Amino acid sequence: MARILVVDDEKVIVKGLKFSLEQEGYEVDCAYDGEEAIALAKKNDYDAMLLDVMLPKFNGYEVCNMVREFSQVPILMLTAKNDDMDKIMGFEYGADDYITKPFNILEVKARVRAIIRRAKSTEKQESKSKVEPVGNMEGIVVDSESRRVMIDGVEINLTAREFDILELMVNNPNKVYSRESLLQIVWGYDYPGDVRTVDVHVRRLREKIEPNPGEPKYVQTKWGIGYYYKQG
């Protein structure tokens, strides 16, 4: 049974999410402020976290950032603002997805299913993999087994989605992936999000791995088509 942490200071919303998710067979824990959320995330292993942005004590971005220091649990941000900058900030702090309030509970459940299924699929692929787990190209070392990335001997801290994108491209150099194909491969075929999610993650990935993100050396753009990892 998957276990989910719901974090929101509005008790009516928490009650509704808890009821709906439990009807789907999930085990649900609840927190009403950032401090409580961090404590529960440290104490328990969760398959997903629904995290509101506006919280007492620590806001959602701060919680996301602190949780990322010790956990790669998939995080779905809940925001009351329909603003691209809020979504970008969520990704900046390590969120995997977002949904805007007021939300449709069917969409929330669909996104939760997709994000958990993707995480489980990644774990299974890693455990069954028989190939050499380490890719080393032009100073970048991508270790699929430990999900670690090193550049010139320095470890780079990537989110789960950033790692998945880089791993896919490093293992398939010079192959161009459209935004739609990356969305399907990395997030899953039934992911209900849009291609802007890919753009934000690629931009954030470049900021972490590129010497000059404005003139990328590794993750290149094929204008009008998508992205690829440049080799040679």
C-alpha positions in Angstrom: 0.0 0.0 0.0 1.4 3.4 -1.0 1.8 6.0 1.7 1.2 9.7 1.1 1.9 12.8 3.1 -0.6 15.6 2.7 0.5 19.0 3.9 -1.9 22.0 4.0 -2.9 24.5 6.7 -6.5 24.4 5.5 -8.1 21.5 7.4 -11.1 21.3 5.0 -8.7 20.7 2.1 -6.7 18.1 4.0 -9.8 16.3 5.1 -11.1 16.1 1.5 -7.7 15.0 0.1 -7.3 12.4 2.8 -10.8 10.9 2.2 -10.4 10.8 -1.5 -6.9 9.3 -1.5 -7.9 6.7 1.1 -10.8 5.7 -1.1 -8.1 4.9 -3.7 -6.4 2.6 -1.3 -3.6 4.9 -0.1 -2.4 5.3 3.4 -2.5 9.0 4.2 -0.7 11.1 6.9 -1.5 14.7 7.4 0.5 17.8 8.4 -0.7 21.4 8.9 2.5 23.4 8.9 6.0 23.2 7.5 7.7 22.1 10.7 5.3 19.2 11.2 5.8 18.1 7.5 9.5 18.0 7.8 9.3 16.0 11.0 7.0 13.4 9.4 9.1 13.2 6.3 12.2 12.4 8.4 10.3 9.8 10.5 8.5 7.9 7.7 9.0 6.6 4.2 6.5 8.1 1.8 5.7 7.2 -1.8 4.5 10.8 -2.5 4.0 14.2 -0.9 1.2 16.7 -1.6 2.7 20.0 -0.4 0.9 23.4 -0.3 3.0 26.5 -0.9 1.4 28.8 1.7 2.2 27.2 5.1 2.9 28.4 8.6 6.4 28.2 10.1 8.1 27.0 6.8 6.5 27.7 3.5 6.2 24.9 0.9 9.3 25.9 -1.0 11.4 25.8 2.2 9.9 22.4 3.1 10.7 21.1 -0.4 14.2 22.3 -0.2 14.8 20.8 3.3 13.2 17.5 2.4 15.5 17.2 -0.7 18.5 17.2 1.7 17.5 13.7 2.9 14.8 12.3 0.6 13.9 11.9 -3.1 10.2 11.3 -2.4 8.1 12.6 -5.3 6.7 16.0 -4.4 3.5 17.4 -5.9 3.2 21.2 -5.1 -0.2 22.7 -4.5 -0.4 26.4 -5.3 -3.3 28.8 -5.2 -1.6 31.0 -7.8 -1.9 30.3 -11.5 1.5 31.8 -12.1 4.3 30.2 -14.1 6.9 31.8 -11.7 5.3 29.9 -8.8 5.6 26.7 -10.7 9.2 27.4 -11.7 10.1 28.2 -8.1 8.6 24.8 -7.1 10.9 23.0 -9.6 13.8 25.2 -8.5 13.4 23.8 -4.9 13.1 20.2 -6.1 9.4 19.6 -6.7 8.5 17.0 -9.3 5.1 18.3 -10.3 2.5 21.0 -9.5 -1.2 21.5 -9.5 -3.1 24.8 -9.1 -5.9 25.4 -6.6 -8.9 25.2 -6.9 -8.2 21.7 -8.3 -10.2 18.8 -9.6 -9.8 15.9 -7.2 -9.8 13.5 -10.2 -6.8 15.4 -11.6 -5.0 15.2 -8.2 -5.5 11.4 -8.1 -4.4 11.0 -11.7 -1.2 12.9 -11.0 -0.5 11.0 -7.8 -0.9 7.7 -9.6 1.4 8.8 -12.4 4.1 10.1 -10.0 4.1 7.0 -7.9 4.0 4.7 -10.8 7.0 6.5 -12.4 9.0 6.3 -9.2 8.2 2.6 -8.8 9.1 1.9 -12.4 12.5 3.6 -12.0 13.2 1.5 -8.9 12.4 -1.7 -10.8 14.5 -0.8 -13.8 17.5 -0.1 -11.6 17.1 -3.3 -9.6 16.8 -5.4 -12.8 19.5 -3.7 -14.8 22.4 -6.0 -15.9 24.3 -3.4 -17.8 27.3 -1.4 -16.6 25.7 1.2 -14.3 28.3 4.0 -14.9 28.3 6.3 -18.0 31.4 8.5 -18.3 31.3 11.1 -21.1 33.4 14.3 -21.4 33.9 14.7 -17.7 30.3 13.7 -16.7 29.9 10.5 -14.7 26.3 9.3 -14.4 25.9 6.3 -12.0 22.5 4.8 -12.6 22.8 2.4 -9.6 23.4 5.1 -7.0 21.7 7.9 -9.0 24.7 10.1 -8.6 26.2 12.6 -11.1 29.8 13.8 -10.9 31.3 16.5 -13.1 35.1 16.7 -13.1 35.1 14.9 -9.7 32.5 17.1 -8.1 29.1 15.6 -7.2 26.1 17.5 -8.6 22.8 17.4 -6.6 20.0 16.7 -9.1 16.3 16.1 -8.5 14.8 12.8 -9.6 13.4 14.2 -12.8 16.6 16.1 -13.6 18.6 12.9 -13.2 16.2 10.9 -15.4 16.5 13.4 -18.2 20.3 13.5 -18.0 20.6 9.8 -17.8 18.4 9.2 -20.8 20.3 11.7 -22.9 23.8 10.5 -21.8 22.9 7.0 -22.7 21.6 8.1 -26.1 24.0 10.8 -27.2 23.1 13.0 -30.2 19.6 11.6 -30.3 17.0 14.4 -30.3 14.1 14.1 -28.0 11.0 16.2 -28.5 9.4 17.8 -25.5 6.4 15.4 -25.9 8.6 12.3 -26.0 10.6 13.4 -22.9 7.3 14.0 -21.1 6.1 10.5 -22.0 9.4 8.8 -21.2 10.4 10.6 -18.0 7.0 11.4 -16.5 5.0 8.5 -18.0 2.5 8.0 -20.9 -0.5 9.0 -18.7 1.0 12.1 -17.2 -1.6 14.9 -17.4 0.9 17.8 -17.4 2.2 19.9 -20.3 5.5 20.3 -22.2 6.4 23.5 -20.2 7.3 21.1 -17.4 10.1 19.7 -19.6 11.5 23.2 -20.4 11.7 24.2 -16.8 13.5 21.0 -15.8 15.9 21.2 -18.7 16.7 24.8 -17.8 17.3 23.9 -14.2 19.4 20.9 -15.2 21.6 23.2 -17.4 22.1 25.6 -14.5 23.5 22.8 -12.5 25.7 21.0 -15.0 26.7 23.6 -17.6 29.8 25.9 -17.2 27.7 28.5 -19.0 24.0 27.7 -19.0 23.4 30.4 -21.7 25.7 28.6 -24.0 25.2 24.9 -23.1 28.0 22.4 -23.7 26.2 19.2 -22.9 22.4 19.5 -23.2 21.7 21.1 -26.5 18.5 22.5 -28.1 17.4 21.5 -31.6 15.3 24.5 -32.3 11.7 23.7 -33.1 12.2 20.0 -32.2 13.6 19.4 -28.7 16.7 18.5 -26.8 19.8 16.2 -27.1 23.0 15.4 -25.4 25.9 16.5 -27.5 28.8 14.1 -28.0 31.9 14.9 -30.0 
